[in-house]
Amino acid sequence: MFKAKIFVNYKPSVLDPKAEVIQNTLARLGDDNVQHVLVGKYFELLLSGDEAAVRAQIDRICDTMLANINTESYRFTLEPVSDAAVAE
Amino acid sequence: MFKAKIFVNYKPSVLDPKAEVIQNTLARLGDDNVQHVLVGKYFELLLSGDEAAVRAQIDRICDTMLANINTESYRFTLEPVSDAAVAE
């Protein structure tokens, strides 16, 4: 069993209005030491299978469902978890 | 300068319809080895200041803006970054 931690972010060239609103609001509220804001999506998936197959599967899931490959990029880490830990 | 990596997730007791839709859709498409899905928000902030002040500031920002403390919990890591790296 693997736990995949997937980060989906806008590509650097894509304007992110949500991040801009947060940064501007923080500045207006006095938090003007915040110099950059990135807003992303985070997914955790628990999957069974062998590692190579799971990696390929996550690539496919990200490309077709979790990320918009036109405007977003993704990266993920995979860590083995014991079935006992999952049942907790 | 610090880079804060902030994760905002629903509390375990809160139903997450988005995660359920993703898991059900994956199962319908054949990815029935996905046993759990978590959908969260991810923020990166670049802040100047000393570490203790920055930690307190992020707690305040999360409590008042980035997380809904009724339904969501957050955690963050703080890592020092050089000003040169920021300018890149």
Backbone of each chain as nested JSON, in Angstrom:
{
  "chains": [
    {"id": "A", "residues": [
      {"number": 1, "name": "MET", "atoms": {"N": [0.85, -1.204, 0.0], "CA": [0.0, 0.0, 0.0], "C": [0.885, 1.253, 0.0]}},
      {"number": 2, "name": "PHE", "atoms": {"N": [0.504, 2.231, -0.793], "CA": [1.283, 3.463, -0.862], "C": [0.401, 4.671, -0.569]}},
      {"number": 3, "name": "LYS", "atoms": {"N": [1.018, 5.649, 0.068], "CA": [0.36, 6.943, 0.2], "C": [1.023, 7.909, -0.774]}},
      {"number": 4, "name": "ALA", "atoms": {"N": [0.225, 8.442, -1.685], "CA": [0.729, 9.431, -2.645], "C": [0.362, 10.816, -2.154]}},
      {"number": 5, "name": "LYS", "atoms": {"N": [1.35, 11.699, -2.08], "CA": [1.104, 13.094, -1.726], "C": [1.322, 13.915, -2.985]}},
      {"number": 6, "name": "ILE", "atoms": {"N": [0.229, 14.477, -3.487], "CA": [0.235, 15.113, -4.803], "C": [0.016, 16.613, -4.652]}},
      {"number": 7, "name": "PHE", "atoms": {"N": [0.901, 17.397, -5.248], "CA": [0.784, 18.853, -5.25], "C": [0.468, 19.308, -6.669]}},
      {"number": 8, "name": "VAL", "atoms": {"N": [-0.608, 20.074, -6.806], "CA": [-0.974, 20.637, -8.105], "C": [-0.927, 22.153, -7.985]}},
      {"number": 9, "name": "ASN", "atoms": {"N": [-0.073, 22.766, -8.781], "CA": [0.075, 24.224, -8.721], "C": [-0.063, 24.81, -10.118]}},
      {"number": 10, "name": "TYR", "atoms": {"N": [-0.447, 26.087, -10.156], "CA": [-0.408, 26.786, -11.435], "C": [1.023, 26.85, -11.941]}},
      {"number": 11, "name": "LYS", "atoms": {"N": [1.186, 26.75, -13.248], "CA": [2.507, 26.99, -13.827], "C": [2.905, 28.437, -13.543]}},
      {"number": 12, "name": "PRO", "atoms": {"N": [4.205, 28.696, -13.387], "CA": [4.643, 30.05, -13.019], "C": [4.155, 31.131, -13.984]}},
      {"number": 13, "name": "SER", "atoms": {"N": [3.936, 30.78, -15.253], "CA": [3.526, 31.783, -16.228], "C": [2.039, 32.118, -16.132]}},
      {"number": 14, "name": "VAL", "atoms": {"N": [1.287, 31.375, -15.336], "CA": [-0.161, 31.574, -15.263], "C": [-0.498, 32.502, -14.096]}},
      {"number": 15, "name": "LEU", "atoms": {"N": [-1.282, 33.523, -14.377], "CA": [-1.708, 34.452, -13.336], "C": [-2.633, 33.741, -12.352]}},
      {"number": 16, "name": "ASP", "atoms": {"N": [-2.379, 33.91, -11.068], "CA": [-3.21, 33.288, -10.05], "C": [-3.917, 34.373, -9.243]}},
      {"number": 17, "name": "PRO", "atoms": {"N": [-5.156, 34.716, -9.648], "CA": [-5.844, 35.83, -8.977], "C": [-6.091, 35.562, -7.494]}},
      {"number": 18, "name": "LYS", "atoms": {"N": [-6.303, 34.287, -7.114], "CA": [-6.574, 33.98, -5.712], "C": [-5.353, 34.324, -4.85]}},
      {"number": 19, "name": "ALA", "atoms": {"N": [-4.181, 33.97, -5.346], "CA": [-2.958, 34.272, -4.599], "C": [-2.755, 35.776, -4.495]}},
      {"number": 20, "name": "GLU", "atoms": {"N": [-3.108, 36.48, -5.58], "CA": [-2.933, 37.937, -5.565], "C": [-3.869, 38.599, -4.558]}},
      {"number": 21, "name": "VAL", "atoms": {"N": [-5.114, 38.112, -4.512], "CA": [-6.079, 38.658, -3.552], "C": [-5.588, 38.432, -2.127]}},
      {"number": 22, "name": "ILE", "atoms": {"N": [-5.076, 37.236, -1.857], "CA": [-4.588, 36.944, -0.503], "C": [-3.426, 37.866, -0.154]}},
      {"number": 23, "name": "GLN", "atoms": {"N": [-2.486, 38.01, -1.077], "CA": [-1.318, 38.848, -0.772], "C": [-1.722, 40.308, -0.571]}},
      {"number": 24, "name": "ASN", "atoms": {"N": [-2.62, 40.806, -1.43], "CA": [-3.061, 42.193, -1.285], "C": [-3.824, 42.41, 0.022]}},
      {"number": 25, "name": "THR", "atoms": {"N": [-4.661, 41.436, 0.369], "CA": [-5.431, 41.566, 1.609], "C": [-4.508, 41.548, 2.816]}},
      {"number": 26, "name": "LEU", "atoms": {"N": [-3.523, 40.623, 2.799], "CA": [-2.566, 40.576, 3.902], "C": [-1.835, 41.909, 4.044]}},
      {"number": 27, "name": "ALA", "atoms": {"N": [-1.435, 42.473, 2.917], "CA": [-0.703, 43.746, 2.968], "C": [-1.588, 44.839, 3.569]}},
      {"number": 28, "name": "ARG", "atoms": {"N": [-2.88, 44.823, 3.173], "CA": [-3.791, 45.843, 3.676], "C": [-4.012, 45.69, 5.172]}},
      {"number": 29, "name": "LEU", "atoms": {"N": [-3.948, 44.447, 5.649], "CA": [-4.162, 44.188, 7.08], "C": [-2.886, 44.355, 7.889]}},
      {"number": 30, "name": "GLY", "atoms": {"N": [-1.796, 44.749, 7.24], "CA": [-0.57, 45.002, 7.976], "C": [0.495, 43.928, 7.82]}},
      {"number": 31, "name": "ASP", "atoms": {"N": [0.14, 42.817, 7.198], "CA": [1.129, 41.741, 6.99], "C": [1.909, 42.004, 5.703]}},
      {"number": 32, "name": "ASP", "atoms": {"N": [2.617, 43.134, 5.685], "CA": [3.277, 43.514, 4.448], "C": [4.68, 42.913, 4.33]}},
      {"number": 33, "name": "ASN", "atoms": {"N": [5.027, 42.009, 5.26], "CA": [6.285, 41.277, 5.113], "C": [6.101, 39.977, 4.318]}},
      {"number": 34, "name": "VAL", "atoms": {"N": [4.874, 39.723, 3.867], "CA": [4.625, 38.545, 3.026], "C": [4.938, 38.925, 1.584]}},
      {"number": 35, "name": "GLN", "atoms": {"N": [5.983, 38.306, 1.032], "CA": [6.502, 38.768, -0.254], "C": [6.006, 37.94, -1.432]}},
      {"number": 36, "name": "HIS", "atoms": {"N": [5.495, 36.758, -1.145], "CA": [5.0, 35.934, -2.247], "C": [3.972, 34.963, -1.687]}},
      {"number": 37, "name": "VAL", "atoms": {"N": [2.926, 34.715, -2.455], "CA": [1.899, 33.754, -2.058], "C": [1.669, 32.787, -3.211]}},
      {"number": 38, "name": "LEU", "atoms": {"N": [1.655, 31.517, -2.903], "CA": [1.294, 30.503, -3.895], "C": [0.098, 29.734, -3.339]}},
      {"number": 39, "name": "VAL", "atoms": {"N": [-0.918, 29.557, -4.16], "CA": [-2.097, 28.796, -3.757], "C": [-2.162, 27.542, -4.61]}},
      {"number": 40, "name": "GLY", "atoms": {"N": [-2.137, 26.405, -3.979], "CA": [-2.153, 25.162, -4.734], "C": [-3.173, 24.196, -4.183]}},
      {"number": 41, "name": "LYS", "atoms": {"N": [-3.267, 23.063, -4.857], "CA": [-4.137, 21.996, -4.386], "C": [-3.27, 20.847, -3.894]}},
      {"number": 42, "name": "TYR", "atoms": {"N": [-3.798, 20.151, -2.917], "CA": [-3.052, 19.049, -2.324], "C": [-3.979, 17.845, -2.22]}},
      {"number": 43, "name": "PHE", "atoms": {"N": [-3.5, 16.719, -2.697], "CA": [-4.284, 15.482, -2.636], "C": [-3.459, 14.395, -1.96]}},
      {"number": 44, "name": "GLU", "atoms": {"N": [-4.124, 13.583, -1.18], "CA": [-3.503, 12.357, -0.7], "C": [-4.346, 11.191, -1.189]}},
      {"number": 45, "name": "LEU", "atoms": {"N": [-3.686, 10.201, -1.771], "CA": [-4.37, 8.999, -2.229], "C": [-3.709, 7.793, -1.578]}},
      {"number": 46, "name": "LEU", "atoms": {"N": [-4.514, 6.867, -1.135], "CA": [-4.002, 5.576, -0.663], "C": [-4.271, 4.556, -1.757]}},
      {"number": 47, "name": "LEU", "atoms": {"N": [-3.206, 3.909, -2.233], "CA": [-3.369, 2.958, -3.336], "C": [-2.637, 1.663, -3.026]}},
      {"number": 48, "name": "SER", "atoms": {"N": [-3.229, 0.556, -3.454], "CA": [-2.54, -0.724, -3.38], "C": [-1.939, -1.037, -4.75]}},
      {"number": 49, "name": "GLY", "atoms": {"N": [-0.916, -1.882, -4.761], "CA": [-0.271, -2.258, -6.017], "C": [1.222, -2.13, -5.894]}},
      {"number": 50, "name": "ASP", "atoms": {"N": [1.933, -2.513, -6.957], "CA": [3.389, -2.385, -6.876], "C": [3.807, -0.995, -7.338]}},
      {"number": 51, "name": "GLU", "atoms": {"N": [4.995, -0.582, -6.916], "CA": [5.364, 0.827, -6.999], "C": [5.371, 1.376, -8.431]}},
      {"number": 52, "name": "ALA", "atoms": {"N": [5.936, 0.626, -9.357], "CA": [6.023, 1.133, -10.731], "C": [4.623, 1.35, -11.309]}},
      {"number": 53, "name": "ALA", "atoms": {"N": [3.736, 0.395, -11.041], "CA": [2.377, 0.509, -11.559], "C": [1.653, 1.692, -10.918]}},
      {"number": 54, "name": "VAL", "atoms": {"N": [1.866, 1.859, -9.609], "CA": [1.2, 2.961, -8.902], "C": [1.695, 4.302, -9.423]}},
      {"number": 55, "name": "ARG", "atoms": {"N": [3.004, 4.412, -9.67], "CA": [3.542, 5.671, -10.22], "C": [2.898, 6.01, -11.566]}},
      {"number": 56, "name": "ALA", "atoms": {"N": [2.817, 5.021, -12.422], "CA": [2.218, 5.248, -13.741], "C": [0.742, 5.609, -13.603]}},
      {"number": 57, "name": "GLN", "atoms": {"N": [0.085, 4.955, -12.656], "CA": [-1.34, 5.224, -12.439], "C": [-1.563, 6.654, -11.954]}},
      {"number": 58, "name": "ILE", "atoms": {"N": [-0.712, 7.115, -11.043], "CA": [-0.891, 8.477, -10.528], "C": [-0.639, 9.496, -11.633]}},
      {"number": 59, "name": "ASP", "atoms": {"N": [0.37, 9.251, -12.458], "CA": [0.6, 10.156, -13.599], "C": [-0.67, 10.261, -14.447]}},
      {"number": 60, "name": "ARG", "atoms": {"N": [-1.276, 9.12, -14.706], "CA": [-2.474, 9.115, -15.549], "C": [-3.625, 9.84, -14.847]}},
      {"number": 61, "name": "ILE", "atoms": {"N": [-3.806, 9.572, -13.549], "CA": [-4.892, 10.219, -12.799], "C": [-4.693, 11.738, -12.761]}},
      {"number": 62, "name": "CYS", "atoms": {"N": [-3.443, 12.176, -12.568], "CA": [-3.178, 13.62, -12.535], "C": [-3.45, 14.24, -13.899]}},
      {"number": 63, "name": "ASP", "atoms": {"N": [-2.966, 13.58, -14.954], "CA": [-3.12, 14.138, -16.298], "C": [-4.58, 14.234, -16.712]}},
      {"number": 64, "name": "THR", "atoms": {"N": [-5.4, 13.286, -16.242], "CA": [-6.772, 13.24, -16.747], "C": [-7.796, 13.811, -15.764]}},
      {"number": 65, "name": "MET", "atoms": {"N": [-7.434, 13.929, -14.477], "CA": [-8.46, 14.361, -13.531], "C": [-8.02, 15.452, -12.561]}},
      {"number": 66, "name": "LEU", "atoms": {"N": [-6.895, 15.264, -11.902], "CA": [-6.559, 16.169, -10.796], "C": [-5.933, 17.481, -11.256]}},
      {"number": 67, "name": "ALA", "atoms": {"N": [-5.227, 17.462, -12.374], "CA": [-4.563, 18.687, -12.841], "C": [-5.072, 19.06, -14.219]}},
      {"number": 68, "name": "ASN", "atoms": {"N": [-5.152, 20.34, -14.476], "CA": [-5.408, 20.84, -15.831], "C": [-4.039, 21.075, -16.458]}},
      {"number": 69, "name": "ILE", "atoms": {"N": [-3.648, 20.151, -17.345], "CA": [-2.258, 20.189, -17.813], "C": [-1.964, 21.415, -18.671]}},
      {"number": 70, "name": "ASN", "atoms": {"N": [-3.004, 22.149, -19.058], "CA": [-2.749, 23.385, -19.803], "C": [-2.207, 24.489, -18.897]}},
      {"number": 71, "name": "THR", "atoms": {"N": [-2.69, 24.525, -17.676], "CA": [-2.337, 25.65, -16.808], "C": [-1.64, 25.217, -15.521]}},
      {"number": 72, "name": "GLU", "atoms": {"N": [-1.65, 23.937, -15.231], "CA": [-1.128, 23.482, -13.946], "C": [-0.041, 22.429, -14.138]}},
      {"number": 73, "name": "SER", "atoms": {"N": [0.837, 22.359, -13.177], "CA": [1.804, 21.273, -13.144], "C": [1.623, 20.528, -11.824]}},
      {"number": 74, "name": "TYR", "atoms": {"N": [2.094, 19.309, -11.79], "CA": [1.943, 18.532, -10.559], "C": [3.25, 17.819, -10.247]}},
      {"number": 75, "name": "ARG", "atoms": {"N": [3.382, 17.469, -8.986], "CA": [4.482, 16.616, -8.55], "C": [3.94, 15.772, -7.416]}},
      {"number": 76, "name": "PHE", "atoms": {"N": [4.537, 14.62, -7.208], "CA": [4.051, 13.785, -6.116], "C": [5.172, 12.977, -5.507]}},
      {"number": 77, "name": "THR", "atoms": {"N": [4.968, 12.604, -4.26], "CA": [5.857, 11.67, -3.584], "C": [5.04, 10.451, -3.212]}},
      {"number": 78, "name": "LEU", "atoms": {"N": [5.735, 9.34, -3.114], "CA": [5.08, 8.069, -2.822], "C": [5.77, 7.474, -1.618]}},
      {"number": 79, "name": "GLU", "atoms": {"N": [5.011, 7.138, -0.597], "CA": [5.658, 6.481, 0.524], "C": [4.89, 5.22, 0.899]}},
      {"number": 80, "name": "PRO", "atoms": {"N": [5.622, 4.143, 1.169], "CA": [4.958, 2.901, 1.561], "C": [4.319, 3.049, 2.934]}},
      {"number": 81, "name": "VAL", "atoms": {"N": [3.113, 2.527, 3.082], "CA": [2.466, 2.494, 4.392], "C": [2.02, 1.063, 4.636]}},
      {"number": 82, "name": "SER", "atoms": {"N": [2.077, 0.669, 5.886], "CA": [1.657, -0.697, 6.212], "C": [0.137, -0.759, 6.234]}},
      {"number": 83, "name": "ASP", "atoms": {"N": [-0.406, -1.914, 5.909], "CA": [-1.857, -2.068, 5.923], "C": [-2.413, -1.822, 7.314]}},
      {"number": 84, "name": "ALA", "atoms": {"N": [-1.612, -2.148, 8.334], "CA": [-2.066, -1.93, 9.714], "C": [-2.281, -0.439, 9.971]}},
      {"number": 85, "name": "ALA", "atoms": {"N": [-1.345, 0.383, 9.458], "CA": [-1.454, 1.824, 9.661], "C": [-2.705, 2.372, 8.977]}},
      {"number": 86, "name": "VAL", "atoms": {"N": [-3.036, 1.791, 7.828], "CA": [-4.206, 2.262, 7.088], "C": [-5.483, 1.987, 7.862]}},
      {"number": 87, "name": "ALA", "atoms": {"N": [-5.511, 0.838, 8.55], "CA": [-6.741, 0.432, 9.24], "C": [-7.031, 1.281, 10.465]}},
      {"number": 88, "name": "GLU", "atoms": {"N": [-6.041, 1.998, 10.938], "CA": [-6.205, 2.768, 12.173], "C": [-7.28, 3.834, 12.055]}}
    ]},
    {"id": "B", "residues": [
      {"number": 1, "name": "MET", "atoms": {"N": [14.604, 35.441, 5.759], "CA": [13.419, 35.138, 4.942], "C": [13.029, 33.669, 5.127]}},
      {"number": 2, "name": "PHE", "atoms": {"N": [11.749, 33.415, 5.261], "CA": [11.288, 32.047, 5.463], "C": [10.25, 31.681, 4.404]}},
      {"number": 3, "name": "LYS", "atoms": {"N": [10.288, 30.413, 4.019], "CA": [9.214, 29.88, 3.191], "C": [8.332, 29.016, 4.08]}},
      {"number": 4, "name": "ALA", "atoms": {"N": [7.062, 29.387, 4.172], "CA": [6.098, 28.602, 4.938], "C": [5.319, 27.728, 3.976]}},
      {"number": 5, "name": "LYS", "atoms": {"N": [5.267, 26.433, 4.285], "CA": [4.455, 25.498, 3.5], "C": [3.275, 25.094, 4.378]}},
      {"number": 6, "name": "ILE", "atoms": {"N": [2.094, 25.528, 3.962], "CA": [0.904, 25.415, 4.805], "C": [-0.089, 24.442, 4.172]}},
      {"number": 7, "name": "PHE", "atoms": {"N": [-0.52, 23.464, 4.952], "CA": [-1.521, 22.491, 4.503], "C": [-2.804, 22.735, 5.274]}},
      {"number": 8, "name": "VAL", "atoms": {"N": [-3.902, 22.926, 4.549], "CA": [-5.21, 23.101, 5.178], "C": [-6.111, 21.954, 4.72]}},
      {"number": 9, "name": "ASN", "atoms": {"N": [-6.563, 21.157, 5.665], "CA": [-7.406, 20.005, 5.339], "C": [-8.678, 20.039, 6.167]}},
      {"number": 10, "name": "TYR", "atoms": {"N": [-9.725, 19.392, 5.636], "CA": [-10.909, 19.187, 6.453], "C": [-10.549, 18.347, 7.669]}},
      {"number": 11, "name": "LYS", "atoms": {"N": [-11.181, 18.635, 8.798], "CA": [-11.048, 17.75, 9.943], "C": [-11.632, 16.38, 9.578]}},
      {"number": 12, "name": "PRO", "atoms": {"N": [-11.075, 15.323, 10.16], "CA": [-11.533, 13.971, 9.791], "C": [-13.038, 13.772, 9.961]}},
      {"number": 13, "name": "SER", "atoms": {"N": [-13.654, 14.49, 10.898], "CA": [-15.083, 14.29, 11.141], "C": [-15.958, 14.995, 10.104]}},
      {"number": 14, "name": "VAL", "atoms": {"N": [-15.361, 15.816, 9.244], "CA": [-16.147, 16.59, 8.287], "C": [-16.213, 15.846, 6.954]}},
      {"number": 15, "name": "LEU", "atoms": {"N": [-17.411, 15.697, 6.445], "CA": [-17.611, 15.04, 5.152], "C": [-17.012, 15.89, 4.044]}},
      {"number": 16, "name": "ASP", "atoms": {"N": [-16.241, 15.262, 3.168], "CA": [-15.628, 15.988, 2.056], "C": [-16.208, 15.461, 0.748]}},
      {"number": 17, "name": "PRO", "atoms": {"N": [-17.259, 16.113, 0.225], "CA": [-17.917, 15.599, -0.977], "C": [-16.987, 15.562, -2.187]}},
      {"number": 18, "name": "LYS", "atoms": {"N": [-16.041, 16.524, -2.258], "CA": [-15.141, 16.558, -3.409], "C": [-14.274, 15.299, -3.44]}},
      {"number": 19, "name": "ALA", "atoms": {"N": [-13.768, 14.92, -2.274], "CA": [-12.933, 13.714, -2.204], "C": [-13.75, 12.476, -2.547]}},
      {"number": 20, "name": "GLU", "atoms": {"N": [-15.008, 12.478, -2.107], "CA": [-15.842, 11.317, -2.398], "C": [-16.134, 11.199, -3.893]}},
      {"number": 21, "name": "VAL", "atoms": {"N": [-16.396, 12.34, -4.532], "CA": [-16.649, 12.324, -5.976], "C": [-15.422, 11.799, -6.714]}},
      {"number": 22, "name": "ILE", "atoms": {"N": [-14.242, 12.263, -6.304], "CA": [-13.029, 11.799, -6.977], "C": [-12.861, 10.293, -6.793]}},
      {"number": 23, "name": "GLN", "atoms": {"N": [-13.046, 9.818, -5.569], "CA": [-12.852, 8.391, -5.327], "C": [-13.874, 7.543, -6.099]}},
      {"number": 24, "name": "ASN", "atoms": {"N": [-15.126, 7.987, -6.107], "CA": [-16.153, 7.239, -6.837], "C": [-15.887, 7.234, -8.337]}},
      {"number": 25, "name": "THR", "atoms": {"N": [-15.453, 8.389, -8.842], "CA": [-15.169, 8.476, -10.278], "C": [-13.997, 7.584, -10.648]}},
      {"number": 26, "name": "LEU", "atoms": {"N": [-12.95, 7.61, -9.819], "CA": [-11.803, 6.735, -10.076], "C": [-12.244, 5.275, -10.102]}},
      {"number": 27, "name": "ALA", "atoms": {"N": [-13.071, 4.875, -9.136], "CA": [-13.52, 3.486, -9.081], "C": [-14.301, 3.13, -10.344]}},
      {"number": 28, "name": "ARG", "atoms": {"N": [-15.149, 4.074, -10.791], "CA": [-15.952, 3.797, -11.988], "C": [-15.067, 3.672, -13.219]}},
      {"number": 29, "name": "LEU", "atoms": {"N": [-13.935, 4.39, -13.227], "CA": [-13.038, 4.346, -14.377], "C": [-12.042, 3.182, -14.282]}},
      {"number": 30, "name": "GLY", "atoms": {"N": [-12.175, 2.372, -13.244], "CA": [-11.308, 1.202, -13.161], "C": [-10.206, 1.314, -12.118]}},
      {"number": 31, "name": "ASP", "atoms": {"N": [-10.016, 2.497, -11.565], "CA": [-8.979, 2.681, -10.545], "C": [-9.537, 2.322, -9.167]}},
      {"number": 32, "name": "ASP", "atoms": {"N": [-9.94, 1.061, -9.034], "CA": [-10.598, 0.675, -7.786], "C": [-9.598, 0.24, -6.711]}},
      {"number": 33, "name": "ASN", "atoms": {"N": [-8.307, 0.417, -6.972], "CA": [-7.311, 0.169, -5.924], "C": [-7.029, 1.426, -5.098]}},
      {"number": 34, "name": "VAL", "atoms": {"N": [-7.715, 2.532, -5.414], "CA": [-7.563, 3.757, -4.622], "C": [-8.506, 3.651, -3.427]}},
      {"number": 35, "name": "GLN", "atoms": {"N": [-7.924, 3.568, -2.235], "CA": [-8.741, 3.246, -1.069], "C": [-9.133, 4.47, -0.251]}},
      {"number": 36, "name": "HIS", "atoms": {"N": [-8.45, 5.563, -0.465], "CA": [-8.802, 6.761, 0.289], "C": [-8.331, 7.984, -0.498]}},
      {"number": 37, "name": "VAL", "atoms": {"N": [-9.136, 9.036, -0.451], "CA": [-8.771, 10.285, -1.12], "C": [-8.929, 11.427, -0.127]}},
      {"number": 38, "name": "LEU", "atoms": {"N": [-7.932, 12.26, -0.049], "CA": [-8.019, 13.485, 0.754], "C": [-7.771, 14.66, -0.183]}},
      {"number": 39, "name": "VAL", "atoms": {"N": [-8.642, 15.659, -0.101], "CA": [-8.474, 16.865, -0.916], "C": [-8.188, 18.026, 0.019]}},
      {"number": 40, "name": "GLY", "atoms": {"N": [-7.063, 18.654, -0.152], "CA": [-6.709, 19.751, 0.734], "C": [-6.252, 20.969, -0.043]}},
      {"number": 41, "name": "LYS", "atoms": {"N": [-5.96, 22.009, 0.708], "CA": [-5.409, 23.221, 0.112], "C": [-3.957, 23.355, 0.552]}},
      {"number": 42, "name": "TYR", "atoms": {"N": [-3.185, 23.937, -0.324], "CA": [-1.758, 24.081, -0.054], "C": [-1.356, 25.521, -0.356]}},
      {"number": 43, "name": "PHE", "atoms": {"N": [-0.675, 26.141, 0.578], "CA": [-0.217, 27.519, 0.392], "C": [1.28, 27.586, 0.642]}},
      {"number": 44, "name": "GLU", "atoms": {"N": [1.946, 28.394, -0.135], "CA": [3.324, 28.744, 0.185], "C": [3.391, 30.251, 0.363]}},
      {"number": 45, "name": "LEU", "atoms": {"N": [3.998, 30.683, 1.463], "CA": [4.174, 32.113, 1.715], "C": [5.655, 32.38, 1.922]}},
      {"number": 46, "name": "LEU", "atoms": {"N": [6.126, 33.455, 1.353], "CA": [7.484, 33.915, 1.632], "C": [7.381, 35.103, 2.569]}},
      {"number": 47, "name": "LEU", "atoms": {"N": [8.03, 34.993, 3.739], "CA": [7.917, 36.063, 4.728], "C": [9.285, 36.432, 5.263]}},
      {"number": 48, "name": "SER", "atoms": {"N": [9.447, 37.71, 5.53], "CA": [10.654, 38.157, 6.218], "C": [10.328, 38.342, 7.692]}},
      {"number": 49, "name": "GLY", "atoms": {"N": [11.363, 38.3, 8.518], "CA": [11.174, 38.474, 9.956], "C": [11.885, 37.378, 10.719]}},
      {"number": 50, "name": "ASP", "atoms": {"N": [11.841, 37.487, 12.052], "CA": [12.504, 36.424, 12.809], "C": [11.527, 35.281, 13.048]}},
      {"number": 51, "name": "GLU", "atoms": {"N": [12.098, 34.101, 13.328], "CA": [11.312, 32.873, 13.241], "C": [10.118, 32.845, 14.194]}},
      {"number": 52, "name": "ALA", "atoms": {"N": [10.319, 33.243, 15.426], "CA": [9.217, 33.17, 16.39], "C": [8.064, 34.073, 15.955]}},
      {"number": 53, "name": "ALA", "atoms": {"N": [8.418, 35.277, 15.479], "CA": [7.381, 36.207, 15.038], "C": [6.648, 35.67, 13.816]}},
      {"number": 54, "name": "VAL", "atoms": {"N": [7.425, 35.073, 12.902], "CA": [6.816, 34.539, 11.682], "C": [5.87, 33.389, 12.017]}},
      {"number": 55, "name": "ARG", "atoms": {"N": [6.281, 32.51, 12.964], "CA": [5.405, 31.405, 13.361], "C": [4.084, 31.917, 13.933]}},
      {"number": 56, "name": "ALA", "atoms": {"N": [4.171, 32.912, 14.793], "CA": [2.949, 33.466, 15.391], "C": [2.092, 34.126, 14.316]}},
      {"number": 57, "name": "GLN", "atoms": {"N": [2.763, 34.787, 13.369], "CA": [2.033, 35.469, 12.296], "C": [1.279, 34.469, 11.419]}},
      {"number": 58, "name": "ILE", "atoms": {"N": [1.932, 33.345, 11.099], "CA": [1.273, 32.348, 10.252], "C": [0.085, 31.733, 10.975]}},
      {"number": 59, "name": "ASP", "atoms": {"N": [0.245, 31.474, 12.271], "CA": [-0.908, 30.977, 13.032], "C": [-2.088, 31.938, 12.908]}},
      {"number": 60, "name": "ARG", "atoms": {"N": [-1.795, 33.217, 13.053], "CA": [-2.868, 34.216, 12.978], "C": [-3.473, 34.257, 11.579]}},
      {"number": 61, "name": "ILE", "atoms": {"N": [-2.627, 34.242, 10.545], "CA": [-3.122, 34.294, 9.163], "C": [-3.992, 33.072, 8.862]}},
      {"number": 62, "name": "CYS", "atoms": {"N": [-3.555, 31.889, 9.343], "CA": [-4.341, 30.675, 9.097], "C": [-5.681, 30.755, 9.812]}},
      {"number": 63, "name": "ASP", "atoms": {"N": [-5.646, 31.189, 11.071], "CA": [-6.878, 31.24, 11.859], "C": [-7.883, 32.226, 11.283]}},
      {"number": 64, "name": "THR", "atoms": {"N": [-7.393, 33.31, 10.699], "CA": [-8.313, 34.365, 10.283], "C": [-8.593, 34.37, 8.783]}},
      {"number": 65, "name": "MET", "atoms": {"N": [-7.738, 33.722, 7.993], "CA": [-7.95, 33.845, 6.553], "C": [-7.87, 32.533, 5.789]}},
      {"number": 66, "name": "LEU", "atoms": {"N": [-6.81, 31.754, 5.993], "CA": [-6.585, 30.606, 5.109], "C": [-7.403, 29.377, 5.477]}},
      {"number": 67, "name": "ALA", "atoms": {"N": [-7.719, 29.226, 6.755], "CA": [-8.471, 28.045, 7.178], "C": [-9.771, 28.464, 7.84]}},
      {"number": 68, "name": "ASN", "atoms": {"N": [-10.792, 27.665, 7.662], "CA": [-12.03, 27.825, 8.415], "C": [-11.899, 26.938, 9.645]}},
      {"number": 69, "name": "ILE", "atoms": {"N": [-11.644, 27.556, 10.792], "CA": [-11.286, 26.74, 11.957], "C": [-12.456, 25.9, 12.467]}},
      {"number": 70, "name": "ASN", "atoms": {"N": [-13.657, 26.141, 11.969], "CA": [-14.778, 25.288, 12.364], "C": [-14.692, 23.908, 11.714]}},
      {"number": 71, "name": "THR", "atoms": {"N": [-14.232, 23.885, 10.476], "CA": [-14.273, 22.623, 9.724], "C": [-12.896, 22.162, 9.265]}},
      {"number": 72, "name": "GLU", "atoms": {"N": [-11.906, 23.017, 9.373], "CA": [-10.597, 22.67, 8.811], "C": [-9.502, 22.776, 9.873]}},
      {"number": 73, "name": "SER", "atoms": {"N": [-8.459, 21.998, 9.68], "CA": [-7.272, 22.137, 10.504], "C": [-6.098, 22.445, 9.583]}},
      {"number": 74, "name": "TYR", "atoms": {"N": [-5.057, 23.008, 10.156], "CA": [-3.892, 23.34, 9.328], "C": [-2.621, 22.93, 10.052]}},
      {"number": 75, "name": "ARG", "atoms": {"N": [-1.589, 22.759, 9.254], "CA": [-0.249, 22.541, 9.797], "C": [0.708, 23.205, 8.833]}},
      {"number": 76, "name": "PHE", "atoms": {"N": [1.87, 23.593, 9.323], "CA": [2.82, 24.221, 8.408], "C": [4.249, 23.926, 8.818]}},
      {"number": 77, "name": "THR", "atoms": {"N": [5.114, 23.989, 7.84], "CA": [6.546, 23.899, 8.085], "C": [7.157, 25.219, 7.644]}},
      {"number": 78, "name": "LEU", "atoms": {"N": [8.287, 25.539, 8.271], "CA": [8.959, 26.801, 7.988], "C": [10.394, 26.468, 7.636]}},
      {"number": 79, "name": "GLU", "atoms": {"N": [10.838, 26.937, 6.484], "CA": [12.237, 26.686, 6.182], "C": [12.915, 27.991, 5.768]}},
      {"number": 80, "name": "PRO", "atoms": {"N": [14.122, 28.223, 6.287], "CA": [14.837, 29.446, 5.916], "C": [15.243, 29.395, 4.452]}},
      {"number": 81, "name": "VAL", "atoms": {"N": [15.076, 30.513, 3.766], "CA": [15.562, 30.621, 2.385], "C": [16.435, 31.868, 2.31]}},
      {"number": 82, "name": "SER", "atoms": {"N": [17.468, 31.788, 1.489], "CA": [18.346, 32.943, 1.348], "C": [17.666, 33.973, 0.455]}},
      {"number": 83, "name": "ASP", "atoms": {"N": [17.965, 35.237, 0.693], "CA": [17.383, 36.29, -0.132], "C": [17.786, 36.131, -1.591]}},
      {"number": 84, "name": "ALA", "atoms": {"N": [18.984, 35.578, -1.82], "CA": [19.438, 35.375, -3.197], "C": [18.522, 34.389, -3.916]}},
      {"number": 85, "name": "ALA", "atoms": {"N": [18.12, 33.32, -3.194], "CA": [17.256, 32.315, -3.808], "C": [15.902, 32.913, -4.16]}},
      {"number": 86, "name": "VAL", "atoms": {"N": [15.435, 33.854, -3.32], "CA": [14.144, 34.482, -3.565], "C": [14.179, 35.332, -4.831]}},
      {"number": 87, "name": "ALA", "atoms": {"N": [15.306, 35.979, -5.05], "CA": [15.407, 36.909, -6.182], "C": [15.436, 36.188, -7.523]}},
      {"number": 88, "name": "GLU", "atoms": {"N": [15.699, 34.893, -7.495], "CA": [15.843, 34.149, -8.754], "C": [14.584, 34.175, -9.597]}}
    ]}
  ]
}
